[in-house]
């Protein structure tokens, strides 16, 4: 039997439900801008984390989840232009 030939009652179930939505999910939501105690980054939309009595951004609260890895002092001293070969470079003024 093909699914397309089954009646809707056999394919679907409907019921009323409640879906709690935080006010920050609503259009036009404004919240206080909080500063991360570790890096100084601004934190919007109630996304701050409290750790050891300090207010932190997600990157400082969970450094293992960052999309980047800060360079070590050794990496910086080995190559003062670290990353320059892969970063976008400004256009040459003389060309």
C-alpha positions as CSV (number, residue, x, y, z in Angstrom):
1,X,0.0,0.0,0.0
2,X,1.3,3.4,-0.9
3,X,1.5,6.1,1.8
4,X,-0.1,8.6,-0.6
5,X,-3.2,6.4,-0.7
6,X,-3.7,6.4,3.2
7,X,-6.2,8.7,4.7
8,X,-4.9,11.7,6.7
9,X,-6.2,10.2,9.9
10,X,-3.8,7.3,9.5
11,X,-0.9,9.5,8.7
12,X,-1.2,12.4,11.1
13,X,-2.1,13.1,14.7
14,X,-3.1,16.6,15.8
15,X,-3.4,18.0,19.3
16,X,-3.2,21.4,21.0
17,X,0.1,22.1,22.7
18,X,1.8,24.9,24.6
19,X,5.2,26.1,23.4
20,X,7.0,28.3,26.0
21,X,8.9,31.1,24.3
22,X,11.4,33.2,26.2
23,X,10.9,36.9,25.7
24,X,14.4,37.1,24.1
25,X,13.0,35.0,21.2
26,X,10.4,37.7,20.4
27,X,11.1,40.4,17.7
28,X,12.4,43.6,19.1
29,X,13.7,42.1,22.3
30,X,16.2,44.4,24.1
31,X,18.4,43.4,27.0
32,X,21.2,45.0,29.0
33,X,24.6,44.7,27.4
34,X,26.9,43.1,29.9
35,X,30.7,43.0,29.8
36,X,32.7,39.8,30.2
37,X,34.9,40.0,33.3
38,X,37.7,38.1,31.5
39,X,38.0,39.5,28.0
40,X,35.9,42.6,28.1
41,X,33.6,41.5,25.2
42,X,30.1,42.8,25.3
43,X,27.4,40.1,25.9
44,X,23.9,40.6,24.5
45,X,20.6,38.8,24.9
46,X,21.1,37.2,28.3
47,X,23.8,35.0,27.0
48,X,26.2,35.5,29.9
49,X,27.4,32.7,32.2
50,X,28.2,33.0,35.9
51,X,31.4,31.2,36.9
52,X,33.2,31.5,40.2
53,X,31.3,34.7,40.9
54,X,32.3,36.3,37.6
55,X,30.1,37.1,34.6
56,X,31.7,35.6,31.4
57,X,30.9,35.3,27.7
58,X,30.5,31.9,26.2
59,X,34.0,31.8,24.8
60,X,35.6,32.5,28.2
61,X,33.2,30.3,30.1
62,X,33.7,27.4,27.8
63,X,37.1,27.9,26.0
64,X,37.1,24.3,24.7
65,X,34.1,25.2,22.5
66,X,35.7,28.2,20.8
67,X,36.0,28.1,17.0
68,X,39.5,29.5,17.3
69,X,42.7,28.8,19.2
70,X,44.8,31.7,20.5
71,X,48.4,31.5,19.5
72,X,50.9,30.7,22.2
73,X,53.8,33.0,23.0
74,X,56.2,30.6,21.3
75,X,54.1,30.6,18.1
76,X,54.0,34.4,18.2
77,X,57.7,34.7,18.6
78,X,58.5,32.2,15.9
79,X,56.4,34.1,13.3
80,X,55.5,37.7,13.9
81,X,53.2,37.5,10.9
82,X,51.4,34.4,12.1
83,X,48.3,33.9,10.0
84,X,49.1,36.7,7.6
85,X,49.5,34.3,4.7
86,X,45.9,33.1,5.1
87,X,44.3,36.5,6.2
88,X,42.9,38.8,3.6
89,X,45.5,41.4,2.7
90,X,44.7,45.1,1.8
91,X,45.0,46.1,-1.8
92,X,48.4,47.5,-2.8
93,X,48.2,51.3,-3.1
94,X,50.9,51.3,-5.9
95,X,49.2,48.7,-8.2
